Each structure stands twice: as C-alpha cells, then as structure tokens.
Amino acid sequence: MRGLILAIGFMTRLPVPAVKEFDPVEFSACAKWFPLVGLLVGLVLEAALRLGSLVDPWFGSLICLIVWIWITGGLHLDGLADTFDALGAAHRNRERFLEVLADPHVGAFGAMGIALQIATKLVLLMLVAKSGHSWIFLVPAWARWSALSWARLPSLKAGLGERFGWNISPASIWFWGIVLAAASAVSPFLLLAPLAMLAWRQFLMRLGGMSGDLLGAGIEIVESFCLLLLVASSR
C-alpha cells in the first residue's frame, strides 16, 4: 500500500497518510499504480459531472473541469505547456527543443496550448454530459496506463520520467491494459484508446525518447482523445 499512497500523493491533491522513512527508489516503483490512481481520479470526475449536469450540461462540464485541474494540480497541463513551447521554438533543432523543454517558464506557445486543451475538454465534457452516458471514470485511467508504456522509452534527460521507467514491467502494462479493456465494456469505443498511446509513443521515438514533461503532455492528449471517443459512442 505504500506504493499506492506515494502514487496518489504524487499525481493528485487527494489527502493521503504520510509515508515514513521515505526511499527515492520506493517512490520510483510506485508508477505501476498510476492506472489505479487514474480510476480514483475518474470516479471523482464522474461524480462532479453527473451532479453538475443536474443543473445544466454546461455547468456540469465546467464543474468537472475545475475539479479535474484541482485534483491533478495542473501537473500534466504544465508538461503540455512546456512541450508546446519546445515545439514552437525548436524549428526542428533537437538541441533547441531540449533546451526550451527544460525551461520552467511558460511562453506564448505554452499558454496557447493550455488554453486550447482547457477549451477542448470543456466542450467535449459538455457533449458527453448532454448525451447522458458519461463513463468518464475510465478516461484518466487509460491516459495513465499509456504513460507506463512511454516511460519505458529512453530518457531524454535525467528526472522523474527516467526513474519511473526503471520500475515498469511489461507485465504491469499488460495487466492494467486487460483490466481497463474489460471495464471499457460499458463504452466499447474506449477500446480505441491505445491508438492515441501508440501515436504519442511513435512521436516520442522520433524525438529520441521521453521526459517527465512529455509524459504529462501525452496524458493530456490521451484524455482528450478518450473524451472524443465517448462523444462518438454517444452518437
């Protein structure tokens, strides 16, 4: 349970017991719990969307999005912003891409990336809420399952992404993939979620590897793709 507590504490703002005698190696091993953390986040989002939609689908969408940003602390949006900045400033120069990616400041491209992502989620959440069949509790889980695969790629730089990659086994990826595939029987279109995972993995391989920021950006992209799948399934 220590690994699960560390994973929840790292990826969410949910209150968890303090872990005594903290070990950095133990922290890096908590990555195998990321899909379960995604399910916990998803259940909270499901409740927020359904309750808010009792007033109006737009209101439910807004409440759900606010909760989504709060519960994750904007962790993955930060990675998305850094990735947009790096792509916008790199001009196909790999060294320049890595330099901007490591810069903690948010530039114009990063700000646009965050704005577009928030607007995308808001509209897609509204369409899902309007359909009356949300099932969004699986969306964060599929995104974090995808991160397990990406984290096994070579690291572009030292950091948390590299540490997580050391302790992710193919068995854990297959296990959570089967669990999520079975759960997606409620909305079979979500079985297409691995397509987004594979597409982002291909992009990372072209870059030469992954980093924590690129993992966060990928999580945001897969979440939006899964919401789009839910919209498609409702129609």
C-alpha positions as CSV (number, residue, x, y, z in Angstrom):
1,M,0.0,0.0,0.0
2,R,3.0,2.4,0.5
3,G,3.5,2.4,-3.3
4,L,-0.2,3.3,-3.9
5,I,-0.1,6.0,-1.3
6,L,3.0,7.5,-2.9
7,A,1.4,7.4,-6.3
8,I,-1.8,9.1,-5.1
9,G,0.3,11.8,-3.3
10,F,2.4,12.4,-6.4
11,M,-0.3,12.6,-9.0
12,T,-3.2,14.1,-7.1
13,R,-4.1,16.6,-4.3
14,L,-6.2,13.9,-2.6
15,P,-5.2,13.6,1.1
16,V,-3.1,10.5,1.9
17,P,-1.3,9.3,5.1
18,A,2.3,10.5,5.5
19,V,4.8,7.9,4.4
20,K,7.6,7.5,7.0
21,E,11.2,6.6,6.1
22,F,10.8,7.8,2.5
23,D,13.0,6.0,0.0
24,P,13.5,7.5,-3.5
25,V,13.8,4.0,-5.0
26,E,10.5,3.1,-3.5
27,F,9.0,6.2,-4.9
28,S,10.1,5.4,-8.5
29,A,8.5,1.9,-8.1
30,C,5.0,3.5,-7.4
31,A,4.5,4.0,-11.2
32,K,2.8,0.7,-11.5
33,W,-0.2,2.1,-9.5
34,F,-0.7,5.0,-11.9
35,P,-3.7,3.4,-13.7
36,L,-5.4,2.8,-10.4
37,V,-4.8,6.4,-9.4
38,G,-6.4,7.3,-12.7
39,L,-9.5,5.3,-11.8
40,L,-9.8,7.1,-8.5
41,V,-9.5,10.5,-10.2
42,G,-12.0,9.4,-12.8
43,L,-14.6,8.4,-10.1
44,V,-14.3,11.9,-8.6
45,L,-14.8,13.5,-12.0
46,E,-17.7,11.2,-12.8
47,A,-19.5,12.3,-9.7
48,A,-18.7,16.0,-10.4
49,L,-20.0,15.8,-14.0
50,R,-23.2,13.9,-13.1
51,L,-24.0,16.2,-10.1
52,G,-23.3,19.4,-12.1
53,S,-25.3,18.2,-15.1
54,L,-28.4,18.0,-12.9
55,V,-28.4,21.8,-13.3
56,D,-27.2,22.0,-16.9
57,P,-24.7,20.1,-19.1
58,W,-22.5,23.2,-19.5
59,F,-22.5,23.7,-15.7
60,G,-21.6,20.1,-15.2
61,S,-18.8,20.4,-17.7
62,L,-17.4,23.5,-16.0
63,I,-17.5,21.9,-12.5
64,C,-15.9,18.7,-13.8
65,L,-13.1,20.6,-15.5
66,I,-12.4,22.7,-12.4
67,V,-12.3,19.6,-10.3
68,W,-10.0,17.9,-12.9
69,I,-7.5,20.7,-12.8
70,W,-7.6,21.0,-9.0
71,I,-7.3,17.3,-8.3
72,T,-4.2,16.9,-10.5
73,G,-2.7,20.2,-9.5
74,G,-2.3,21.1,-13.2
75,L,0.6,18.7,-13.2
76,H,0.1,17.4,-16.8
77,L,-1.0,20.8,-18.1
78,D,2.4,22.0,-17.1
79,G,4.0,19.3,-19.2
80,L,1.8,20.2,-22.1
81,A,2.7,23.8,-21.9
82,D,6.5,23.0,-21.9
83,T,6.0,20.7,-24.8
84,F,4.2,23.3,-26.9
85,D,6.8,25.9,-26.1
86,A,9.6,23.5,-27.1
87,L,7.9,22.5,-30.3
88,G,7.1,26.1,-31.2
89,A,10.7,27.3,-30.6
90,A,12.7,24.3,-31.8
91,H,12.5,24.9,-35.6
92,R,13.5,21.2,-36.0
93,N,16.6,21.7,-33.9
94,R,16.8,18.9,-31.3
95,E,19.2,20.7,-29.0
96,R,17.0,23.8,-29.0
97,F,13.9,21.6,-28.3
98,L,15.6,20.1,-25.3
99,E,16.8,23.5,-24.1
100,V,13.3,25.0,-24.2
101,L,11.7,21.9,-22.7
102,A,13.9,22.3,-19.7
103,D,12.9,25.9,-19.2
104,P,10.4,26.2,-16.3
105,H,8.9,29.5,-17.7
106,V,5.7,29.4,-19.8
107,G,5.9,31.1,-23.2
108,A,3.3,32.1,-25.8
109,F,3.1,28.7,-27.3
110,G,2.7,27.1,-23.9
111,A,-0.1,29.5,-22.9
112,M,-1.9,28.7,-26.2
113,G,-1.5,25.0,-25.6
114,I,-3.1,25.2,-22.2
115,A,-5.9,27.4,-23.5
116,L,-6.7,25.0,-26.3
117,Q,-6.6,22.0,-24.1
118,I,-8.9,23.5,-21.5
119,A,-11.4,24.6,-24.2
120,T,-11.3,21.2,-25.8
121,K,-12.0,19.4,-22.6
122,L,-14.8,21.8,-21.6
123,V,-16.6,21.3,-24.9
124,L,-16.1,17.6,-25.0
125,L,-17.3,17.2,-21.4
126,M,-20.4,19.2,-22.2
127,L,-21.2,16.9,-25.2
128,V,-20.6,13.8,-23.0
129,A,-22.8,15.2,-20.2
130,K,-25.5,16.2,-22.8
131,S,-25.6,12.6,-24.0
132,G,-26.5,11.3,-20.6
133,H,-23.9,8.5,-20.8
134,S,-20.6,9.8,-19.4
135,W,-18.4,6.9,-18.2
136,I,-15.5,9.3,-17.9
137,F,-14.1,7.5,-14.9
138,L,-12.1,5.4,-17.4
139,V,-10.6,8.4,-19.2
140,P,-7.8,9.3,-16.7
141,A,-7.0,5.6,-16.2
142,W,-6.4,5.0,-19.9
143,A,-4.2,8.1,-20.1
144,R,-2.1,7.0,-17.1
145,W,-1.9,3.4,-18.4
146,S,-0.4,4.9,-21.6
147,A,2.3,6.7,-19.6
148,L,3.5,3.3,-18.4
149,S,4.4,2.4,-21.9
150,W,6.0,5.7,-22.7
151,A,8.1,5.7,-19.5
152,R,10.0,2.6,-20.7
153,L,11.5,4.6,-23.6
154,P,15.0,6.0,-23.3
155,S,15.1,9.2,-21.3
156,L,16.0,12.5,-23.0
157,K,17.3,13.8,-19.6
158,A,17.6,12.8,-16.0
159,G,14.5,13.2,-14.0
160,L,11.3,11.6,-12.6
161,G,10.4,10.2,-16.0
162,E,13.6,8.3,-16.1
163,R,13.2,7.0,-12.6
164,F,9.7,5.7,-13.2
165,G,10.9,3.9,-16.4
166,W,13.3,1.8,-14.4
167,N,10.5,0.1,-12.4
168,I,7.8,-0.5,-15.0
169,S,7.5,-4.1,-16.2
170,P,5.7,-5.3,-19.4
171,A,3.6,-7.5,-17.1
172,S,2.1,-4.5,-15.2
173,I,1.3,-2.8,-18.6
174,W,-0.5,-5.9,-19.8
175,F,-2.3,-6.4,-16.5
176,W,-3.7,-2.9,-16.4
177,G,-4.5,-2.9,-20.1
178,I,-6.6,-6.1,-19.7
179,V,-8.4,-4.6,-16.7
180,L,-9.2,-1.4,-18.5
181,A,-10.3,-3.2,-21.6
182,A,-12.7,-5.3,-19.6
183,A,-14.0,-2.2,-17.8
184,S,-14.5,-0.5,-21.2
185,A,-17.3,-2.9,-22.0
186,V,-19.6,0.0,-20.7
187,S,-18.3,2.1,-23.7
188,P,-16.5,-0.1,-26.3
189,F,-15.3,2.9,-28.2
190,L,-12.7,3.4,-25.4
191,L,-11.0,0.2,-26.6
192,L,-9.6,2.5,-29.3
193,A,-7.7,4.5,-26.6
194,P,-4.4,2.6,-27.2
195,L,-4.3,4.2,-30.7
196,A,-3.5,7.5,-29.1
197,M,-0.9,5.8,-26.9
198,L,0.8,4.3,-29.9
199,A,0.7,7.6,-31.8
200,W,2.3,9.5,-29.0
201,R,4.8,6.7,-28.5
202,Q,5.8,7.0,-32.2
203,F,6.2,10.8,-31.7
204,L,8.5,10.2,-28.7
205,M,10.6,7.7,-30.6
206,R,11.1,10.2,-33.4
207,L,12.3,12.7,-30.7
208,G,14.7,10.0,-29.4
209,G,13.0,9.3,-26.0
210,M,10.8,10.7,-23.3
211,S,10.9,13.1,-20.3
212,G,8.5,14.0,-17.5
213,D,7.1,16.9,-19.4
214,L,6.5,14.8,-22.5
215,L,4.7,12.1,-20.3
216,G,2.4,14.8,-18.9
217,A,1.7,16.2,-22.4
218,G,0.8,12.7,-23.6
219,I,-1.5,12.2,-20.7
220,E,-3.5,15.3,-21.6
221,I,-3.7,14.3,-25.2
222,V,-4.9,10.8,-24.5
223,E,-7.5,12.2,-22.1
224,S,-8.9,14.5,-24.8
225,F,-8.9,11.6,-27.3
226,C,-10.8,9.4,-24.9
227,L,-13.4,12.1,-24.3
228,L,-13.7,12.4,-28.1
229,L,-14.3,8.6,-28.2
230,L,-17.1,8.9,-25.6
231,V,-18.7,11.7,-27.7
232,A,-18.5,9.4,-30.8
233,S,-20.0,6.5,-28.9
234,S,-23.0,8.6,-27.7
235,R,-23.9,9.3,-31.3
